[in-house]
């Protein structure tokens, strides 16, 4: 099982992570997290980050930026898509991912990441869980690569077994989704 922490690498932190049952850990040294708000800067930043050999992750703010990131950029993974829409529609959940975006993600081999931190820090946990369940269902249907990880700082760190239990509660079945399908070229 893999752990992604949005912290700088240290020996003590690596020992703590491996003590919690994770086999591999990724830190800010191994990846670039992009939060660009316009298409041009996202395209330039993602190409620059990819040339450095790091894993390129993107947290979209709008549905248009999500589609652009999945379709036109070299971003490896996208996380935090549950938070794109502030409100759900009257008749259905707006999870950020739809059938078209799921198909694009499959075709372009992008990884959809689910963040434990977004659940932990959610104002309304019920909405976030419902959106994650919908996105998980779409990812399974269209065979999109998925990853369920922590995506947080040290204070929000949990054990691998706790993370897997939560993943099963949401609807995930396989422990393979706790392994990052992307390996950096470094």
ZAKETI-232030 format. One record per atom (N, C-alpha, C): residue in three letters; x, y, z. Coordinates in steps of 0.2 Angstrom, whole numbers, plus 5000, padded with zeros to 4 digits. Layout:
<atoms>
AlaXYZ ...
</atoms>
This chain:
<atoms>
Unk500449945000 Unk500050005000 Unk500450065000 Unk500250114997 Unk500650174996 Unk500350235000 Unk500750285002 Unk500550345005 Unk500850405002 Unk500350455001 Unk500550514998 Unk500450565004 Unk501050605005 Unk501050655010 Unk501250725007 Unk500850775008 Unk501050835006 Unk501550875010 Unk502050845012 Unk502650865016 Unk503250855013 Unk503750885015 Unk504450865013 Unk504750805016 Unk505150765012 Unk505350705014 Unk505850715020 Unk505850665025 Unk506250665031 Unk506350595033 Unk506950575036 Unk507050505038 Unk506550485043 Unk506350525048 Unk505950515053 Unk505250505051 Unk505050545046 Unk504350535043 Unk504250475039 Unk504850455035 Unk504850385032 Unk504750325036 Unk505050335042 Unk505050275047 Unk504350275050 Unk504050335051 Unk503350335054 Unk502850305049 Unk502950325043 Unk502450305038 Unk502550225037 Unk503150195037 Unk503250125036 Unk503050085042 Unk503050125048 Unk502750085054 Unk502050085054 Unk501650125050 Unk500950125049 Unk500750075044 Unk501150035041 Unk500949985036 Unk501049995029 Unk501250055027 Unk501350075020 Unk502050045018 Unk502050025011 Unk502649995008 Unk503050055005 Unk502650095001 Unk503050154998 Unk502750215000 Unk503150265000 Unk502850335002 Unk503150384997 Unk502650434996 Unk502850484991 Unk502750554995 Unk503250594994 Unk503250664997 Unk503250714991 Unk503250774994 Unk503250834989 Unk503850834985 Unk504450794987 Unk505050794983 Unk504850754977 Unk504450704977 Unk504250654972 Unk503750674967 Unk503350734968 Unk502850754964 Unk502750824964 Unk502350844959 Unk502150914959 Unk501450924959 Unk501150964964 Unk500450974964 Unk500251034961 Unk499851034956 Unk499651094953 Unk498951114954 Unk498851174955 Unk498151204957 Unk497951264952 Unk498251264946 Unk498151314941 Unk497351334940 Unk497251394939 Unk496551414938 Unk496451434930 Unk496951434926 Unk496751444919 Unk497151394915 Unk496951384909 Unk497151324905 Unk497851334902 Unk498051394901 Unk498751404898 Unk499251394904 Unk499151414910 Unk499651404915 Unk499651334917 Unk499051294917 Unk499051224918 Unk499451184913 Unk499351204907 Unk499751174901 Unk500551184902 Unk500751244903 Unk501451254904 Unk501751224910 Unk501351234916 Unk501651204922 Unk501651124922 Unk501151094919 Unk501151024918 Unk501750994914 Unk501851034908 Unk502451004904 Unk503051014907 Unk503151074911 Unk503751084915 Unk503851034920 Unk503351014924 Unk503450964929 Unk503550894926 Unk503250884921 Unk503350814918 Unk504050804915 Unk504350864913 Unk505050864911 Unk505550844917 Unk505350864923 Unk505750854929 Unk505750784931 Unk505350744928 Unk505250674930 Unk504850654936 Unk504450704938 Unk504050694944 Unk503350674942 Unk503050654947 Unk502250634946 Unk501950704946 Unk501450714941 Unk501150774941 Unk500350764943 Unk500250794948 Unk499550784951 Unk499150854951 Unk498550854949 Unk498150914948 Unk497550914953 Unk497350974956 Unk496750984960 Unk496351034956 Unk495851014953 Unk495451064949 Unk494951104953 Unk494851164951 Unk494351204954 Unk493651204950 Unk493651194944 Unk493051194940 Unk493051134936 Unk492451114933 Unk492351064929 Unk492651074922 Unk492751134920 Unk493051144913 Unk493851134914 Unk494151154920 Unk494851134921 Unk494951064922 Unk494451024925 Unk494550954925 Unk494550924919 Unk494150944914 Unk494050914908 Unk494750924904 Unk494950994904 Unk495551014901 Unk496150974903 Unk496150964910 Unk496750924913 Unk496750854910 Unk496150824910 Unk496150754908 Unk496250744901 Unk496050794897 Unk496050784889 Unk496650814886 Unk496950864888 Unk497450904884 Unk498150904888 Unk498150884894 Unk498850894898 Unk499150834899 Unk499750834902 Unk500150774903 Unk500150764911 Unk499550784914 Unk499450774921 Unk499350694922 Unk499750664927 Unk499650594929 Unk499050574933 Unk498850624937 Unk498250604942 Unk497950664944 Unk497250654945 Unk496850714947 Unk496550694954 Unk496550744959 Unk496250724965 Unk495850784968 Unk495350774972 Unk494950824975 Unk494350844970 Unk494150804966 Unk493550814961 Unk492950824965 Unk492850794971 Unk492250794975 Unk492050864977 Unk492550914977 Unk492450974979 Unk492351034974 Unk492251004968 Unk492151054962 Unk491451094963 Unk490951054964 Unk490251084964 Unk490151094972 Unk489851154973 Unk489751174980 Unk489051144982 Unk488551134977 Unk487951104979 Unk487751054974 Unk487351004977 Unk487150954972 Unk486450974969 Unk486350944963 Unk485750954960 Unk485150924964 Unk484550954962 Unk483950924966 Unk483850854965 Unk483950824959 Unk483850754958 Unk484450704958 Unk485050734958 Unk485650684958 Unk486250724961 Unk486750684963 Unk487350704966 Unk487750724960 Unk488150784962 Unk488650814957 Unk489350794960 Unk489650744958 Unk490250724961 Unk490850754957 Unk490750784952 Unk491350814948 Unk491550774942 Unk491450704943 Unk491550664937 Unk490950634934 Unk490950634927 Unk490350604924 Unk490550554919 Unk490050524915 Unk490250474910 Unk490750494905 Unk490650554902 Unk491150584897 Unk491850584900 Unk491950614906 Unk492550624909 Unk492850564911 Unk492450514913 Unk492750444915 Unk493050414909 Unk492650414903 Unk492950384897 Unk493550424895 Unk493650484895 Unk494250524894 Unk494750504898 Unk494650494905 Unk495150474909 Unk495450404908 Unk494950364906 Unk495150294904 Unk495650294897 Unk495350334892 Unk495750334886 Unk496450364887 Unk496550414891 Unk497150454892 Unk497550424897 Unk497350364901 Unk497650334906 Unk497850384912 Unk497350424914 Unk497450464920 Unk497150424926 Unk497450444932 Unk497250414938 Unk496750464942 Unk496150434944 Unk495750474948 Unk495950454955 Unk496050504959 Unk496250494966 Unk495750514971 Unk495650474976 Unk495150494981 Unk495550514988 Unk495350564991 Unk495750594996 Unk495450585003 Unk495850555007 Unk495550545014 Unk495550615018 Unk496050655016 Unk496050725019 Unk495350765017 Unk495150755011 Unk494550795010 Unk493950765014 Unk493950705016 Unk493450675020 Unk493550705027 Unk494150705029 Unk494250725036 Unk494150795037 Unk494250835033 Unk494150905033 Unk493450935030 Unk493050885029 Unk492350905025 Unk491950945030 Unk491550995028 Unk491051025032 Unk490450975032 Unk490250945027 Unk489750905027 Unk489950835024 Unk490150795029 Unk490450725027 Unk489950685023 Unk489350685024 Unk488850655020 Unk488850665012 Unk488950735011 Unk488950745004 Unk489550725001 Unk490150725004 Unk490750705001 Unk490750635000 Unk490550595005 Unk490550525004 Unk490050504998 Unk489450534998 Unk489050514992 Unk489350534985 Unk489750584985 Unk490050604979 Unk490650554977 Unk490950534983 Unk491550484982 Unk491250424979 Unk490650404982 Unk490350334980 Unk490150344973 Unk489850394970 Unk489650404963 Unk490250404959 Unk490850434961 Unk491450434957 Unk491750374956 Unk491750334962 Unk491950264962 Unk491550224958 Unk490950224958 Unk490550184953 Unk490650204946 Unk490750264944 Unk490950284937 Unk491650254935 Unk492150254940 Unk492750234939 Unk492750154938 Unk492350124942 Unk492350054941 Unk492050034934 Unk491450064932 Unk491150054926 Unk491550064920 Unk491950114920 Unk492350134914 Unk493050114915 Unk493250074920 Unk493950044921 Unk494450094922 Unk494250154925 Unk494750204926 Unk495250184932 Unk495850194931 Unk496350184937 Unk496150234943 Unk496150204949 Unk495950234955 Unk496550234960 Unk496550284964 Unk497050274970 Unk496650314976 Unk496650274982 Unk496350304988 Unk496950324992 Unk497050384994 Unk497650404998 Unk497550455003 Unk498050475007 Unk497950525012 Unk497950595010 Unk498450615006 Unk498450675003 Unk498450735008 Unk498850725014 Unk498850775019 Unk499450785022 Unk499450815028 Unk500050825032 Unk500150775037 Unk500650775041 Unk500750725046 Unk500250715052 Unk499950775053 Unk499450765059 Unk498850725057 Unk498650715050 Unk498150685048 Unk498250615046 Unk498850585047 Unk499150525045 Unk498750465049 Unk498550415045 Unk498150355048 Unk498550295045 Unk498350235048 Unk498750175046 Unk498450145040 Unk498750105037 Unk498550075030 Unk497950035031 Unk497850005037 Unk497249955038 Unk496650005039 Unk496750055043 Unk496150105044 Unk495950135037 Unk496450155033 Unk496250175026 Unk495950125022 Unk496150065022 Unk495750015018 Unk495049995021 Unk494950005027 Unk494349995030 Unk493850045028 Unk494050105028 Unk493650165025 Unk493550155018 Unk494050135014 Unk493950125007 Unk493450075006 Unk493350015010 Unk492849965009 Unk492149995011 Unk492150045016 Unk491550075018 Unk491250115012 Unk491650145008 Unk491450185003 Unk491150144997 Unk491450084996 Unk491250044991 Unk491850004987 Unk492450024989 Unk493049994986 Unk493149924988 Unk493349884984 Unk493449814986 Unk494249794986 Unk494649814981 Unk495249794980 Unk495849834984 Unk496249804987 Unk496849834990 Unk497349864985 Unk497249844978 Unk497649874973 Unk497549944972 Unk496949974974 Unk496850044974 Unk497150084979 Unk497450054984 Unk497950084988 Unk498650084986 Unk498750064980 Unk499450064977 Unk499350114971 Unk499850164971 Unk499850214966 Unk500050184959 Unk499550184954 Unk499750154948 Unk500250194944 Unk500550254946 Unk501050284943 Unk501650284947 Unk502150274943 Unk502850274946 Unk503250324943 Unk503550374947 Unk503950424944 Unk504550394941 Unk504750434936 Unk505350414932 Unk506050434935 Unk506050454941 Unk506650474945 Unk506950414948 
</atoms>
